[in-house]
């Protein structure tokens, strides 16, 4: 068992009171580390250091191309340590080593992408009446707080850290209480690689989300808050941030649908549907947790999905051949199972899975439920686990209505070879992202954004970078 520390003002410390929390491996239930339980005083020290690092100007006024070189060094160090970090991620989160490695390499790719954008943050000149010059500057937002979720602990941390640093902001990252280890390890790797970040530009603080997350969100010296999490957490953070009119980016829940028409490639769709709901044990905001399938191909597709997931081995994430790892915590698995049973009382037929797996760890069977109506909580609620609900449709208009019948709007998938149908559905689906004939898919250069209760703002892409800058208009009478 290791005793980890948090990074504040360029130093690894235990926190004001020296109190710690246990970190477990959810596949075994074993305590694998302790981390500091930060206090409000630690938050104040962290924010003060971040503010000082921003006001020092050595970072925000650095040649943007040099900031890009530093991000490229961070990317290289992340690639170099990817396998080591993936082991930590798998053991702390429960996901498979294969998934963890892919996600960490994606994080390195994200750093590379924003490294290339750091010297392309541009203002504009504006034609105005008279003998005047009018132009805009885009300047760094300031001190940013990043409240990181437990489902993709390092990838989603880097997803927002990279554009913040590229823009010249300073960063305070708060990992989830259950899964702090990979972010701590990554920050150490950045130090060891001597990438060139000035002291205080990147800090990592650990502790209770309710205490530390709220304190950061409501702090008057925080200039921007980024959260990935559930809707209730997003509402709390937004309320705290509103006290100081602090801007927020919130990437929240989802209830994505794969809509499958009769002309789809069912064999390929079945594999993608399984990947979209059973990867990471279904603990994904963009999971395709609903399958909305034409009645004519319903039975064939369900049979193909069940056959495909039957090949997926469940077990500890570091074991060879495992495709579905542990859920992040037994408490979370219990919540998923409770929601599943409540939904089944409202209707539906379990065609595979539906149970916890006996023994150590927070394992659960991959579950497929057919005959789910649109008023069933399995259709409406985000279970955040390996549960796929299946609903039939007969007409295109009905499929669209079913897909949009949710408070969420993150990612939806369309499966058809009819281009007109695909484009019409993509236009009319009420979600920030649409994927046609593959699921799920994203890239650092494409916007990751949700509509409705799935969030506010944009992660990834050049649009994300805009959040980390503020516009200043300059008018000159010549």
C-alpha atoms as one frame of an Amber mdcrd trajectory, in Angstrom:
protein
   0.000   0.000   0.000   1.344   3.437  -0.926   0.829   6.756   0.831   0.236
   9.391  -1.843   0.445  13.164  -1.512  -1.130  16.116  -3.318   0.646  18.766
  -5.352   0.188  22.320  -4.053   2.432  25.281  -4.887   5.102  23.081  -6.422
   5.390  20.771  -3.422   4.033  17.315  -2.607   2.299  17.628   0.755   0.000
  15.737   3.113  -2.376  18.618   3.737  -3.045  20.849   6.701  -4.405  18.184
   9.054  -2.630  15.147   7.619  -5.883  13.193   7.384  -6.142  10.528   4.698
  -8.696   8.464   2.805  -8.289   4.873   1.657  -8.242   4.046  -2.052  -9.352
   0.561  -3.057  -8.947  -1.777  -5.985 -12.611  -2.470  -6.845 -11.739  -5.824
  -8.423 -10.489  -7.169  -5.073 -11.769  -4.780  -2.405  -8.171  -4.363  -1.245
  -6.902  -0.993   0.016  -4.056  -0.108  -2.339  -3.214   3.454  -1.261  -4.076
   6.402   0.919  -4.448   9.999  -0.261  -4.708  13.258   1.678  -8.128  14.494
   2.707  -7.762  18.179   1.977  -9.306  20.935   4.080 -10.648  24.376   3.200
  -7.274  25.780   4.260  -5.645  23.536   1.662  -8.062  24.880  -0.943  -7.098
  28.439  -0.005  -3.406  27.602  -0.318  -4.018  25.961  -3.667  -6.041  28.856
  -5.097  -3.549  31.388  -3.761  -0.667  29.560  -5.435  -2.578  29.257  -8.693
  -3.460  32.956  -8.656   0.161  33.879  -7.966   1.355  31.663 -10.814  -1.123
  33.335 -13.160  -0.303  36.891 -12.063   3.432  36.153 -12.309   2.925  36.326
 -16.105   5.732  33.858 -16.849   3.096  31.416 -18.036   0.245  33.524 -19.408
   2.649  35.894 -21.224   4.955  33.134 -22.423   5.465  32.911 -26.170   2.430
  30.772 -27.149   4.633  28.613 -29.356   6.767  27.830 -26.291   3.667  26.815
 -24.357   2.930  24.493 -27.260   6.400  22.967 -26.995   5.808  22.322 -23.302
   2.497  20.604 -24.071   4.271  18.482 -26.672   6.799  17.459 -24.024   3.884
  16.569 -21.744   2.385  14.485 -24.544   5.654  12.647 -25.098   6.024  11.961
 -21.379   2.439  10.685 -21.258   3.033   8.339 -24.184   6.239   7.128 -22.580
   4.571   6.348 -19.259   1.297   5.085 -20.763   1.685   1.425 -19.812   2.729
   2.254 -16.257  -0.149   4.700 -15.873  -2.582   2.187 -17.391  -1.721  -0.364
 -14.694  -2.472   2.243 -12.020  -5.716   3.194 -13.794  -6.862  -0.420 -14.099
  -6.102  -1.275 -10.495  -7.785   1.872  -9.145 -10.811   2.101 -11.449 -11.442
  -1.584 -12.240 -11.401  -1.181 -16.029  -9.344  -3.416 -18.273  -5.705  -2.652
 -18.935  -6.512  -2.547 -22.654  -9.110   0.186 -22.164  -6.926   2.140 -19.748
  -3.965   2.109 -22.132  -6.112   3.305 -25.027  -7.563   6.145 -22.942  -4.187
   7.364 -21.684  -2.788   7.393 -25.202  -5.866   9.384 -26.212  -4.969  11.840
 -23.449  -1.473  12.192 -24.916  -3.021  12.791 -28.353  -5.204  15.502 -26.805
  -2.101  17.228 -25.431  -0.538  17.107 -28.905  -3.647  18.578 -30.484  -3.852
  21.559 -28.137  -0.082  22.038 -28.308  -0.613  22.809 -31.973  -3.336  25.334
 -31.198  -1.523  27.284 -28.496  -0.108  29.856 -30.964  -3.298  30.073 -33.002
  -5.475  31.884 -30.461  -6.257  34.966 -32.490  -8.294  38.126 -32.215  -9.789
  40.065 -35.112  -9.940  43.555 -36.583 -13.406  45.051 -36.903 -14.501  47.724
 -39.400 -16.076  50.638 -37.515 -17.168  54.166 -38.574 -14.697  57.021 -38.695
 -10.946  57.246 -38.449 -10.558  54.414 -35.953  -8.857  51.070 -35.484 -10.886
  48.467 -33.611  -9.641  45.013 -32.709 -10.111  42.187 -30.221  -7.666  40.299
 -28.051  -8.219  36.807 -26.690  -6.515  36.577 -23.322  -6.242  33.700 -20.813
  -9.297  33.209 -18.610  -7.242  32.833 -15.422  -7.346  30.259 -12.620  -9.362
  27.188 -13.645 -10.737  24.418 -11.444 -11.165  20.971 -12.995 -13.444  18.550
 -11.131 -12.650  15.145 -12.603 -14.941  12.068 -12.669 -14.085   8.507 -11.704
 -15.046   6.704 -14.918 -12.125   7.940 -17.103  -9.943   9.444 -14.362  -6.877
  10.478 -16.356  -8.229  10.905 -19.879 -11.005  13.270 -18.819  -8.611  15.200
 -16.595  -6.245  15.770 -19.520  -9.186  16.587 -21.808  -9.736  19.875 -19.983
  -6.231  20.465 -18.621  -4.713  20.534 -22.120  -6.763  23.433 -23.556  -6.521
  25.353 -20.280  -2.725  25.203 -20.372  -2.601  25.923 -24.100  -4.561  29.130
 -23.488  -2.198  30.250 -20.712  -4.463  29.474 -17.749  -3.378  27.892 -14.485
  -4.962  24.619 -13.417  -6.238  23.117 -10.175  -7.297  19.511 -10.770  -9.472
  17.701  -8.233  -9.709  13.943  -8.973 -12.666  11.850  -7.834 -12.337  10.455
  -4.324 -12.567   6.856  -5.552  -9.974   7.203  -8.330  -7.225   9.754  -7.605
  -4.158   7.631  -8.281  -3.564   7.959 -12.027  -3.805  11.763 -12.011  -1.345
  11.954  -9.113   1.012   9.571 -10.910   0.708  11.557 -14.156   1.558  14.840
 -12.403   4.666  13.167 -10.983   5.640  11.983 -14.449   5.366  15.542 -15.728
   7.741  16.682 -12.989  10.207  13.866 -13.678  10.187  14.701 -17.378  11.010
  18.367 -16.559   8.557  19.547 -19.188   8.950  23.190 -18.184   5.744  24.075
 -16.349   6.385  26.937 -13.894   5.625  26.187 -10.246   1.945  26.480  -9.365
   0.661  26.304 -12.942  -0.556  22.714 -12.424  -1.786  21.557  -9.010  -3.598
  18.437  -7.812  -5.760  18.514  -4.693  -7.510  15.442  -3.252 -10.419  15.035
  -0.894 -14.176  15.067  -0.606 -16.079  16.213  -3.675 -18.746  17.794  -1.526
 -16.221  19.819   0.452 -13.320  20.494  -1.931 -15.315  20.557  -5.172 -17.869
  22.970  -3.744 -15.152  25.163  -2.237 -13.409  25.448  -5.602 -16.634  26.066
  -7.534 -17.709  28.820  -5.150 -14.337  30.495  -4.700 -14.182  34.136  -5.734
 -10.648  33.755  -7.137 -11.550  30.891  -9.476 -12.136  32.200 -13.001 -13.615
  29.084 -14.603 -14.946  25.695 -13.494 -14.981  22.513 -15.548 -16.917  19.479
 -14.325 -17.628  16.071 -15.768 -20.183  14.256 -13.643 -23.839  13.557 -12.993
 -26.677  16.036 -13.359 -27.187  16.609  -9.580 -23.476  17.338  -9.157 -23.578
  19.672 -12.141 -26.513  21.557 -10.675 -24.683  21.956  -7.359 -21.491  23.168
  -9.002 -23.401  25.583 -11.235 -25.217  26.991  -8.218 -21.954  27.508  -6.341
 -20.287  29.082  -9.377 -23.232  31.426  -9.868 -22.431  33.114  -6.555 -19.481
  34.785  -8.312 -20.852  34.573 -11.870 -18.023  32.155 -12.644 -18.345  30.554
 -16.093 -18.719  26.783 -16.210 -18.336  23.928 -18.640 -20.481  20.990 -17.535
 -20.335  17.613 -19.259 -23.079  15.633 -17.564 -25.192  12.542 -18.108 -26.485
  10.738 -21.139 -28.993   8.147 -22.291 -27.732   7.501 -25.785 -29.664   5.443
 -28.314 -28.496   3.296 -31.184 -31.287   3.455 -33.774 -31.108   0.463 -36.092
 -33.035   0.290 -39.367 -33.737  -2.752 -41.524 -30.973  -1.991 -44.030 -28.205
  -1.811 -41.398 -25.239  -4.173 -41.276 -26.510  -6.090 -38.251 -23.356  -8.094
 -37.601 -21.216  -4.964 -37.458 -23.887  -3.057 -35.534 -24.054  -5.777 -32.875
 -20.336  -5.481 -32.159 -20.528  -1.688 -31.929 -23.632  -1.797 -29.732 -21.795
  -4.066 -27.288 -18.755  -1.803 -27.335 -20.980   1.221 -26.734 -22.657  -0.146
 -23.604 -20.354  -2.801 -22.123 -16.995  -1.047 -22.506 -15.841   0.279 -19.132
 -18.656  -1.831 -17.632 -21.169   0.675 -18.998 -19.840   3.488 -16.825 -19.858
   6.118 -19.555 -21.881   9.273 -20.078 -21.972   8.587 -23.821 -22.930   4.919
 -23.451 -25.466   3.606 -25.930 -27.694   2.325 -23.154 -30.807   2.236 -25.360
 -31.235   0.097 -28.458 -34.142   1.309 -30.603 -34.516  -1.282 -33.350 -36.956
  -1.858 -36.206 -39.370  -4.670 -35.403 -38.415  -6.616 -38.541 -34.783  -7.076
 -37.440 -35.346  -6.966 -33.659 -34.951 -10.663 -32.935 -31.961 -11.124 -35.229
 -30.095  -8.147 -33.775 -30.820  -9.033 -30.144 -29.573 -12.553 -30.792 -26.385
 -11.139 -32.349 -25.805  -8.761 -29.413 -26.259 -11.547 -26.857 -23.942 -13.831
 -28.827 -21.282 -11.106 -29.105 -21.251 -10.120 -25.435 -21.223 -13.794 -24.507
 -17.646 -13.825 -25.841 -16.600 -10.999 -23.518 -14.770 -12.330 -20.486 -15.556
 -10.612 -17.171 -12.839 -10.325 -14.549 -10.047  -8.247 -13.020  -8.857  -5.669
 -15.501  -5.237  -6.830 -15.448  -6.092 -10.435 -16.382  -5.363 -11.568 -19.915
  -8.378 -11.645 -22.228 -10.752  -9.739 -19.933 -13.142  -7.436 -21.828 -15.380
  -6.263 -18.943 -13.716  -5.230 -15.720 -15.102  -4.408 -12.304 -17.465  -1.550
 -11.651 -15.756   1.242  -9.762 -17.176   0.408  -6.317 -19.535  -2.081  -4.710
 -21.784   0.784  -3.626 -22.128   1.856  -7.243 -22.824  -1.713  -8.383 -25.553
  -1.968  -5.759 -27.153   1.227  -7.087 -27.109  -0.122 -10.653 -28.701  -3.397
  -9.557 -31.364  -1.578  -7.536 -32.336   0.551 -10.541 -32.364  -2.527 -12.750
 -34.771  -4.342 -10.438 -36.986  -1.270 -10.138 -37.133  -1.026 -13.917 -37.952
  -4.688 -14.353 -40.968  -4.229 -12.097 -42.210  -1.781 -14.728 -41.781  -4.342
 -17.505 -39.154  -5.897 -19.735 -37.546  -9.300 -20.184 -33.968 -10.120 -19.217
 -32.430 -12.085 -22.088 -28.946 -12.202 -20.576 -27.245 -11.138 -17.344 -29.039
  -9.197 -14.663 -26.993 -10.265 -11.643 -24.008  -9.407  -9.535 -21.123 -11.843
  -9.875 -20.339 -13.641  -6.624 -16.978 -13.285  -4.971 -14.591 -10.435  -4.322
 -14.908  -7.244  -6.303 -17.723  -5.155  -7.758 -18.439  -7.302 -10.806 -21.744
  -7.495 -12.645 -23.017  -9.488 -15.606 -23.550  -7.770 -18.936 -27.318  -7.329
 -19.109 -29.777  -7.036 -22.012 -33.457  -6.269 -21.376 -36.006  -6.426 -24.208
 -39.571  -5.107 -24.304 -38.689  -1.837 -22.558 -41.350   0.844 -22.993 -40.625
   4.559 -23.067 -42.191   5.080 -19.614 -39.819   2.566 -17.998 -36.950   3.960
 -15.918 -34.644   1.633 -17.864 -35.477   3.778 -20.880 -35.229   7.122 -19.071
 -32.717   6.909 -16.224 -28.948   6.762 -16.554 -28.008   3.543 -14.745 -24.293
   4.034 -15.468 -23.688   0.315 -15.656 -23.650  -2.603 -18.132 -27.398  -2.603
 -18.874 -28.849  -2.336 -22.394 -32.583  -1.658 -22.817 -34.202  -2.688 -26.116
 -37.279  -1.042 -27.647 -38.972  -1.802 -30.990 -40.214   0.673 -33.575 -42.073
   0.324 -36.871 -41.817   3.744 -38.576 -38.984   6.277 -38.922 -41.015   8.965
 -37.171 -41.580   6.658 -34.218 -37.846   5.928 -33.966 -37.075   9.642 -33.882
 -39.731  10.285 -31.252 -38.409   7.477 -29.049 -34.810   8.609 -29.369 -35.702
  12.194 -28.400 -37.941  11.104 -25.518 -35.293  11.677 -22.852 -34.050  14.621
 -20.764 -30.540  13.896 -22.057 -28.923  14.708 -25.388 -25.285  13.652 -25.606
 -24.568  11.012 -28.284 -26.947   9.041 -30.511 -26.138   6.467 -33.173 -27.899
   5.836 -36.484 -27.542   2.561 -38.389 -28.698   2.670 -42.014 -27.330   2.646
 -45.557 -29.940   5.188 -46.699 -28.062   8.509 -46.857 -31.204  10.640 -46.939
 -32.584   8.916 -43.861 -29.238   9.203 -42.072 -28.898  12.933 -42.697 -32.542
  13.677 -41.857 -32.273  11.752 -38.589 -28.955  13.443 -37.742 -30.591  16.840
 -38.299 -33.619  16.075 -36.116 -32.076  14.150 -33.234 -31.846  16.321 -30.129
 -28.279  15.641 -29.092 -24.930  17.348 -29.373 -23.265  14.427 -31.157 -24.438
  11.960 -33.787 -22.547   8.920 -35.047 -23.670   7.119 -38.202 -22.782   3.450
 -38.722 -20.271   3.328 -35.852 -20.535   3.862 -32.105 -19.092   5.428 -30.028
 -16.468   7.619 -31.659 -14.728  10.937 -30.946 -11.426  12.688 -31.633  -9.520
  15.509 -29.891 -10.360  17.823 -32.789 -14.120  17.150 -32.709 -16.559  18.819
 -30.326 -17.713  16.694 -27.385 -20.898  18.448 -26.355 -24.323  17.697 -24.925
 -27.748  19.233 -25.300 -30.542  19.413 -22.718 -29.442  17.967 -19.357 -26.296
  16.490 -20.872 -24.412  19.667 -20.248 -23.319  23.210 -20.963 -20.354  24.060
 -23.126 -17.932  22.057 -25.236 -14.989  19.781 -24.530 -12.347  19.018 -27.182
 -11.944  20.893 -30.498 -11.125  24.564 -31.070 -14.475  25.434 -29.516 -13.271
  24.115 -26.149 -10.245  26.398 -26.293 -12.518  29.446 -26.466 -13.827  28.745
 -22.952 -10.334  29.290 -21.558  -9.987  32.769 -23.079 -11.819  36.043 -22.573
 -12.353  38.630 -25.269 -11.153  42.209 -24.919 -12.193  44.857 -27.433  -9.776
  47.704 -28.123 -10.880  50.910 -29.901  -8.359  53.525 -31.086  -9.259  57.001
 -32.366  -6.591  57.741 -34.950
